Amino acid sequence: MRRALLLWAVCTLAGCAEKAPERAHRADWVIRSQVVFVAEDLRTERPAAPLDSFRLWFPYIAGDLYGAATTGDFIHPKIAPDYRFEVDLNASHEDLLKSLQPTQLSLSWLRVEPADARIARLSPLVMQADGIEQIGAAEWINADTRERLMLVYIDRAARITGSSGAVSFDVATGAPDYVWIATSADGNSFRKAAHPERVLLAVTPLSK
């Protein structure tokens, strides 16, 4: 008996305990995109900045949909000569889970149910290659419809709702997932979107 207990203790200290099965790779968590430089209408093309003049940075806003980023960049994609890049959310998912925070929505008219659901919005930035300034405002858009999109992770079955004047928000998921949220053309309606066939990272001029 003593020997069995000793072997158990040694094995536990050495990390011999059975490991949890690895999470299956999700193909829908892989984003294949392209950086495009466009005007505020999201359609009119602008001259692209040289590849060596900027870098992509992908922090998250944990616990809210808006505001300053709360994490570093877990992703670090490489940009191809044609400005295409790939983001595999599977590879950075565990880092995100460790960085989640209690949800405290800064817009008072928004609410999440259940209240203990945790969320995080992927907030892409396009920065100077060797500096800390943004070279433009970056946002996801549907390549076909040019709808503005946001990508939000929700850690359980939950629903985010709210309305203020003409603005309404209604997004639900039945399981932990990365959810695409589409914004209507007038910016007043936010709804869960079907997984876009093609998504672009649009860079528009910074507001003065």
N, C-alpha and C positions, 0 to 999 in steps of 0.2 A: 504493500500500500504506500509506504513512504517513497519507494522508488517511483511508483506511478505518479505521485504528487510532484516529485522532483522533476520528472520528465515534462509534466504539464506546465510547471512554472518556467522551466528553461525554454520550452517551445513558445510560451506566451511572450516572454521577454524577447525572444529572437524573431517574433513576428510570424510564427508558424500558423497562426489562426487562419481558418479558411477565409479567403477574400470574397467580397461580394462580386457577383457576376458583372462584367463590363456592360455599360449601357450600349445598346445597339446604335450604330451610326445612322443618322437621319439624313437622307438625301435632300429633304426639303429645308434643311438647315444650312445648305451650301448656297451662297449668293454669288452668282456670276454677273458682274456688272461692268460698267465703263464710266469713266469720268468724262463729262461733257461740260463745256463752257457755254452758257446760254444767257439771254436777257431775262428780265423778270417775268416775261410771259412764258418762260420755260420751253419755248419753241425756237425763237430766233437765235441762231448760232453766233457766238463771239469767237474771236481768235483764241485758240487754246494756249495756256501758259506752257512754256517749255517744261519737259519732264523733270529736268534737273533743278527747276526753280521752286518746286513744292513737294510736300509729303502728305500722306493721308494719316489721320489720327482717329482712332475709334474708341473713345471712352464711353462710359455709360452714365446716365443720370439714374441713380438707384433711389427708389422710394418715391419717385415723382415722374411726371411727364415733361416738366419744364424746369429750367433753372441751370445752374452750373453743373458741370460733370463732377462725379464723385469718385470715379475710378481712373486708373491709368489705361493705357492701350494694351489689350490682351491679344490683338489680332495681327498687326504688322504685315499687311499684304504687299506684294510686289506689283508694281504697275508695269505692264507690257508696253512696247513701243506704240501700240495703237490705243493706249490709255485704258485697256481692259485690266481687270483685276478680279481676284476671287477671295471671298471671305467664307471660311468654314467655321460656323458657329459651334460645331461639335468639338473642335480642338480647344476652344476657349471657354466651354460651358462650365467646367468645374471652377475656373477662376471667377466667373460671374456669380455662381452660387455662393461662393465665399464672400462676395462683396455686396450681397443683397442687404437691404436695410428695411426697417418698418416703413410702411407706406404713409407718407404725410403729404397729401396733395396740396400744392400751393394755391390752386384755384378753389376757393371756398365752395363753389357750386358743384364741384365734382366729388363723387364718392365711389368707393370700391366695396363690393360685397363678395365674400366676407371681409370684414375690416382687417383681418390679419393676413390677407393675401399680400404678397410682396411683388413689386413690379420694378422693371428697369428699362429705360429707353436707350437704345443705341444711338449715340449722337455724333455722327461723322463730322469731322472738321478737315479743312484743307489749309495747311499751314505753310509758311515760308520754309524752304528746305533747310536753312541754317538759322532760322529765327523762331520767334514765338508769336508772330502776328498771323492772322488769317489773311489769305489772299482773296477770299470771297466767301459768301454764305453757301454752305453745302446742305443739300437735302435730297432724300430719295424721291424719285419720281417713277411712275409707270411709263415705260418707254413708248407704249402704244397710245395710251389715253392722255398722258402728261399730267395725270393726277398726282398731287403731292401725297407722299406716303411717310409714315413713321413706323419704325419697327420696335415693338415693345415685348419684353419677356414677362410673362405672368406665371408665377410658380405653382398655381393650382387652379382648379375650376373656379372661375370668378367672373364678375361683371363690373365694368366701369361705366357709370352713367352720370348724367347731369345736364342741365340746361340753364342758360342765362340769356334772356332776351331771345334773339333769333338763333343763337348758337346752341347746338345740341350735341351730345356725346353719348354713344351707346355701343360698347364693345364687350363681347363675352367670349369666353373659351371654356370648353368642357374638360380640359386637362392642362397640365403644365405645358407651355408652348411659347414659341416666338410668334407673335401675331402682327400681321401687317394691318395698319390702320390707314384708310383712305380719307382724304379731305376733299370736300366738294369744291367746285370751281370758285364759289363765293366765300369759301373759308368758314362757312357756318355749320357744316355738318361733318361729324367724324364717325365713321362706321368701319367695322371689320371688313377687310377686303379679301377676296380670293387671292391665293398665292399668285403674284404677278408672273406672267410668262417671261417678261424681260423688265429688269429694273436698272435704272441709271442713277448715277450720283451726279446731280446737277449742281454746278457752281455758278452762282449769280453774283452780280456786283454787290458789295457791302453797302448797306444803307448809310447815307451821310447824315 
